[in-house]
Amino acid sequence: MIRVLIADDQAMVRQGFGALLAAQPDLLVVGDAANGAEAVAAARRLNPDVVLMDVRMPVLDGLAATRQLLGDRPAVDHPRVLILTTFDLDDYVYAALRAGASGFLLKDAPAAELVHAVRVVAAGDALLAPAVTRRLIAEFAARPGRDRPRPVSLAGLTARETEVLRLIARGRSNSEIAADLVVAEQTVKTHVGRILAKLNLRDRAQAVVTAYESGLVTAGE
């Protein structure tokens, strides 16, 4: 069972999402919260696998709550945070990923997409919809990329791992990367695991941010 905590300041949203997720045989809603502070406290108490986190909430917003939740214990113990918002804004996309979120979805996404997102994030992958990846790329389009020194940690990647990281940053899935490189999908999964381990990254979302921030990939390449 995937344990889920829902954080949103609107009771109807919490109830609606809760009913939708509770109807799935592999999902268990363990609690909800009406603001970011309650979300952090509830997550520490209930140990969910996934936290659905609204961005705009009173007391403590979703981004600040995500930073608190993911920054106060070892990465292995972190729940996965899936950011949900009605605000389709570039700043939120980037800030959510930088805060450590594993995914970002708009609240008007189809029900099946939300359920799929929870499962994907719980499995340890990152959910980066094409629209989100485009916004992340746009965030860096106006920034000078090559004039930033590349982190020393990237030097530890092999040529193939570096190639895989570039493709991850383009929003490519494992199966798409396998097709691009003409290798087995399991081989790609192995490369991805090594990349995350070498760079001490939580998931693909963090890998995308690292690839762009380091200048390894720049928009328009």
C-alpha positions, 0 to 999 in steps of 0.5 A: 500500500502507498500511504498518502497525505493530502495538504490543501487549504480547501476542504472540498479539494482534500475530500475530493482527492481523498475519495479519488485516491481511497478508491484505488486498491493500492493507495491509502490516505493516512491523513490530511492538512489544511496548511503547510505547518499542519502538513509538516507535523502530520508527515512527521507523525504519519510517515506517508510515502507521498505528500500531495502538497498545495502551493498556496496555503496559509501559515506556511506555504507548500514550498516552505513546507516542502523545504522543511519536510525534506530538509530535516532528515536523511534522504532515505527517510523522506516522503515524496512530495507531489506539488499540486496547484492551480497556478501554472507559473514558472516560478512555482515549477522551478522553486518546487523542484529546487525545494526537493519535490519529486513532481508537479501537477496542475489541479485540473489534471485528469483523475487518472493522471493524478492517480498515476502521478502518485504511483510514479512518485511513490516508486521513486521516480520523478514526474516531470510532465512535458509542460513542466520540463519546457518551463524549467528549460525556459527558466534557464533560457535567460540565464548564461549557462556556460559561464558557470563552473561545472560542479566537480561531482559531474566529473565523476560521471562516465561519458555514457552517464553524462549522455544519459543525464543530458537526455533525462534533462530533456524529459526523456523516459527510460524507454525513450533513452533506451531507444535513443542510445540503442540499449536495453531499458534495464541498462538505462535504469542502471545508468540512472541509478549510478548517476543519482548515487554519484551526484547524491540526488534524490530522483530524476527531478533533482537530476534535471535541475542539476543538469541545467544549473551546472551548465551541462545542458542549456536551453536551445542546444 
